[in-house]
Amino acid sequence: MSDPAILDHIVINARFGMDQAESIFTDLGFTLTPRGRHSMGSINHLMMFTDDYLELIGIDEADAAKRPEVSGAPVGLNGLVFKTDNADETFKRLEAVDMAGDPPNAFSRPLVLGNGSHHEARFRTVTARADAFPAGRLYFCEHLTPELLWRQEWQTHPNTVTGFSELVLVCEQPREFAQILAKLLGLAASGPGSETEEIEFQNGFRLTLLTQGAYSERFGKLARAAAGRQSYFGAVGLKCANPDAFQAALKASADHVSEIQETNSALVAVDEFDTLIGFDL
């Protein structure tokens, strides 16, 4: 890859529970964009940060057949998305390394801004081959209308989250998996041992790959169950600008989360959506 990989967003699958997911993540102190309805049939809410975002994706039960990769997948973290300026060129590059999945797909969704003006947010995406990333979905997103998403009114959150710090992936062979990802993304993997591998990005974000044992040791009772999966998303890390504001926002979500507070971080398990979030304070 001629340019370094840049994170675009991470996805939590809410499946048919979008109303509950919207309520929980609002209680956690996030500012959510208005509910979007994709031309492909899915629905979403976004939590926009400085350069990237966290997406809740779901689907109405009546439309389940339109997005089987959403309706047929378990709830929880399941999508890792990188930026591309040209979906066609990215597809060619993935073909060259034998990691191409579906060819570029164009879609859109209506969007109403705070001033009442109506717009259409437009995207093109290209996926990596499913067996190249068995933990979930990995794809690249070309934003044709980025100005409609990265807006100040949606980038300010009561919990003061500003972006991602980490995504934890659980797998049987971290070193082998990291080498595949590094090849796919054009980056280098460097791990301290056989049970841990890391891929660092220029903006400070990192992918951490752990064996099940190392994952359970790190996160203890809040670790997500494998549930028969050999590879899965274990946790997502987020950066907070103001610890006091974060704690104030968290009080409103006590009915939905389990929390472990440490000196410089807080772990929050959103059990309804099988998602573990680490907040760097």
C-alpha positions in Angstrom: 0.0 0.0 0.0 1.5 3.3 -1.0 -0.3 5.3 1.8 -0.6 4.1 5.4 -3.9 2.6 6.4 -6.2 5.0 8.3 -9.0 4.0 10.5 -12.5 5.2 9.3 -14.9 3.6 11.8 -15.7 0.5 13.9 -19.1 -1.1 13.9 -21.3 -2.5 16.6 -24.1 -4.8 15.3 -27.4 -4.0 17.1 -29.4 -6.3 14.8 -33.1 -5.8 15.6 -32.4 -3.9 18.8 -31.6 -0.4 17.5 -34.1 1.4 19.8 -32.4 -0.1 22.9 -28.9 0.5 21.5 -29.7 4.1 20.8 -30.9 4.5 24.4 -27.9 2.8 26.0 -25.3 4.7 24.0 -27.0 8.0 24.6 -27.0 7.2 28.3 -23.3 6.4 28.1 -22.7 10.1 27.1 -22.5 9.8 23.3 -24.1 12.2 20.9 -25.7 10.1 18.2 -26.5 11.3 14.7 -30.2 11.0 13.7 -31.2 7.5 12.6 -30.2 6.8 9.1 -31.8 4.4 6.6 -29.4 3.1 3.9 -30.6 2.4 0.4 -29.4 -1.2 1.0 -32.0 -1.6 3.8 -30.0 -1.2 7.0 -30.4 1.5 9.7 -27.7 3.2 11.8 -26.6 5.8 14.2 -23.1 7.3 14.3 -21.0 8.6 17.1 -18.6 11.0 15.3 -15.2 11.8 16.6 -12.3 14.0 15.4 -11.3 11.8 12.4 -13.3 8.5 12.8 -16.5 7.2 14.3 -18.3 4.4 16.1 -21.3 3.0 14.2 -24.4 1.3 15.5 -25.8 -0.7 12.6 -29.1 -2.7 12.6 -32.0 -3.6 10.5 -35.8 -3.8 10.9 -37.0 -7.3 11.1 -39.2 -6.8 8.0 -36.0 -6.0 6.0 -33.8 -8.8 7.4 -33.3 -10.5 4.1 -31.8 -7.3 2.5 -28.7 -7.3 4.7 -28.0 -11.0 5.8 -24.5 -10.0 7.0 -26.2 -7.8 9.6 -29.4 -9.8 10.4 -27.5 -13.1 10.4 -24.5 -12.0 12.6 -24.5 -11.9 16.4 -24.9 -8.7 18.2 -21.7 -6.8 19.2 -18.5 -5.5 17.7 -18.1 -7.0 14.3 -16.9 -4.4 11.7 -13.5 -2.8 11.1 -13.4 -0.1 8.4 -10.5 1.8 6.9 -10.6 4.9 4.7 -10.0 4.9 1.0 -10.0 7.7 -1.5 -10.7 5.4 -4.4 -12.7 2.1 -3.9 -11.8 0.9 -7.3 -8.1 1.2 -6.7 -8.4 -0.4 -3.3 -10.3 -3.4 -4.9 -7.4 -3.8 -7.4 -4.9 -3.8 -4.6 -6.9 -6.4 -2.6 -7.1 -8.5 -5.8 -3.3 -8.2 -6.2 -2.7 -9.7 -2.7 -5.5 -12.3 -3.1 -7.7 -10.7 -0.4 -10.5 -9.2 -2.4 -14.1 -9.8 -1.3 -17.0 -8.1 -3.0 -16.3 -5.5 -5.7 -17.1 -1.8 -4.9 -20.6 -1.2 -3.8 -22.3 2.3 -3.9 -25.1 3.2 -1.6 -26.6 6.3 0.2 -28.9 7.5 2.9 -31.0 10.6 3.4 -29.8 13.0 6.0 -31.5 16.1 7.6 -29.2 18.6 9.2 -30.0 20.7 12.2 -31.0 23.6 10.0 -33.7 21.5 8.4 -31.9 21.1 5.1 -32.2 17.8 3.3 -29.2 16.0 1.9 -28.0 12.6 0.7 -24.9 11.0 2.3 -23.2 8.9 -0.3 -20.5 6.1 0.1 -18.7 3.4 -1.8 -17.3 0.4 0.0 -15.1 -2.6 -0.9 -14.7 -5.6 1.4 -11.8 -7.9 2.2 -12.3 -11.6 1.6 -14.2 -13.1 4.6 -11.6 -15.8 5.4 -8.8 -13.2 5.4 -10.5 -11.6 8.5 -12.5 -14.3 10.3 -13.1 -12.1 13.3 -15.8 -10.2 11.5 -16.2 -7.8 8.6 -13.2 -5.8 7.3 -13.8 -3.3 4.6 -12.8 0.1 3.1 -15.1 3.1 2.8 -14.9 5.9 0.3 -16.8 8.9 1.6 -18.3 10.9 -1.3 -19.9 13.5 1.1 -17.7 13.6 4.2 -18.8 17.2 5.0 -22.3 15.8 5.9 -20.9 13.6 8.7 -18.0 15.3 10.3 -19.9 18.2 11.8 -19.2 20.0 15.0 -22.7 19.4 16.4 -22.1 15.6 16.3 -18.5 15.6 17.3 -19.0 16.9 20.8 -20.0 14.2 23.4 -20.9 14.7 27.1 -18.5 11.8 27.9 -15.7 13.8 26.1 -14.7 10.9 23.8 -12.5 12.2 21.0 -11.5 9.0 19.1 -10.2 5.4 19.2 -7.2 4.2 21.0 -7.4 0.4 20.4 -9.3 -2.5 19.0 -8.7 -5.9 20.6 -9.0 -9.0 18.5 -9.1 -12.5 20.0 -7.7 -15.3 17.9 -5.8 -18.6 18.1 -2.6 -17.5 16.4 -2.0 -13.8 16.9 1.3 -13.7 15.0 -0.1 -15.4 11.9 -3.3 -13.3 12.0 -1.2 -10.1 12.5 0.9 -11.0 9.5 -2.2 -11.4 7.3 -3.6 -8.1 8.5 -0.3 -6.3 8.0 -0.1 -7.5 4.4 -3.7 -6.5 3.9 -3.2 -3.0 5.3 0.4 -2.4 4.2 1.6 -2.1 7.8 4.2 -3.9 10.0 3.3 -6.2 13.0 5.4 -6.2 16.1 4.6 -8.4 19.1 6.3 -9.1 22.4 5.4 -12.7 22.4 3.5 -15.6 20.9 0.2 -14.7 22.7 0.2 -11.0 21.8 0.7 -9.0 18.6 0.2 -5.4 17.9 -0.2 -3.3 14.7 0.4 0.4 15.3 -1.1 3.2 13.1 0.2 6.7 12.6 -2.6 8.4 14.6 -1.9 6.4 17.7 -4.6 3.8 17.2 -3.5 0.1 17.5 -4.8 -3.3 16.8 -4.0 -5.7 19.6 -4.3 -9.4 18.9 -4.5 -11.8 21.9 -5.0 -15.5 22.4 -8.1 -16.4 24.4 -5.9 -17.0 27.5 -4.2 -13.6 27.2 -7.5 -11.9 26.6 -9.1 -13.5 29.7 -6.1 -12.6 31.8 -6.3 -8.9 30.7 -10.0 -8.3 31.0 -11.0 -10.8 33.7 -14.7 -11.2 34.4 -15.7 -8.6 31.8 -14.1 -10.6 28.9 -16.6 -11.5 26.2 -17.3 -15.2 25.8 -16.0 -17.0 22.7 -19.4 -18.7 22.2 -17.8 -21.2 19.8 -15.9 -18.5 17.8 -12.2 -19.0 17.1 -11.7 -15.3 16.4 -13.7 -12.3 17.4 -13.7 -8.7 18.5 -12.8 -8.6 22.2 -12.9 -4.9 23.1 -12.7 -1.4 21.8 -10.7 1.4 23.4 -11.7 5.1 23.3 -9.9 8.3 24.3 -11.6 10.7 26.8 -10.6 14.3 27.2 -12.1 14.9 30.6 -12.3 12.1 33.2 -14.7 14.1 35.5 -17.1 14.6 32.6 -16.9 11.0 31.7 -17.8 9.9 35.2 -20.7 12.3 35.3 -22.0 10.8 32.0 -21.6 7.3 33.2 -23.8 7.7 36.2 -26.8 7.9 33.9 -26.1 4.4 32.4 -25.8 2.4 35.6 -28.7 0.1 34.7 -27.0 -1.0 31.5 -23.3 -1.5 32.2 -20.8 -3.2 34.4 -17.8 -1.1 35.2 -14.3 -1.6 36.6 -12.5 1.6 37.4 -8.7 1.7 37.3 -6.3 4.6 37.7 -6.3 5.8 34.1 -9.1 3.8 32.5 -12.6 2.5 33.0 -13.9 -0.8 31.5 -17.6 -0.8 30.6 -19.5 -3.9 29.5 -22.6 -3.3 27.5 -24.0 -6.8 28.0 -27.2 -6.3 26.0 -25.0 -5.9 22.9 -22.0 -8.0 24.0 -19.6 -5.1 23.8 -16.7 -4.3 26.0 -15.5 -0.7 25.9 -12.3 0.7 27.6 -12.3 4.4 28.2 -8.8 5.9 28.5 -9.2 8.7 31.1 
